[in-house]
Amino acid sequence: MIYQHKDLAAGRWGQLLFAEQMANVGSEVMRALNWRSKKNDAYCRQAIDRALELMDLTLGSVKGFPRLKELARLREAIVDYFVGENEFGSTEESWKRYFLPFNYAARKNYQ
């Protein structure tokens, strides 16, 4: 597999706290939302590809079935919203509400 985040895929991703991982995924999702609102499908898709790559790295580093189950469903919901038919009924606001707390938690660890 060809990774866009080569240094993260090489093992650095597993060294990050879960909140940091999810904040990074959320950043890519926010970029995708931004490009989607600007009607730039190519950049939106690139951001989603990066978000899914980071989600896959997170899925590979997580321990515990409950968290694994939630992350697998989250990945499914991201694909459903950006590529599929949005059967889950996600909104731009719901993505912001989901990912924003991870940014606060990740930042809190560095203050």
HELIX and SHEET records of a PDB file:
HELIX    1   1 LYS A    6  ASP A    7  1                                   2    
HELIX    2   2 LEU A    8  ARG A   12  3                                   5    
HELIX    3   3 TRP A   13  GLN A   15  5                                   3    
HELIX    4   4 PHE A   18  SER A   37  1                                  20    
HELIX    5   5 ASP A   41  SER A   61  1                                  21    
HELIX    6   6 PHE A   65  PHE A   82  1                                  18    
HELIX    7   7 GLU A   92  LYS A  108  1                                  17    
END                                                                             
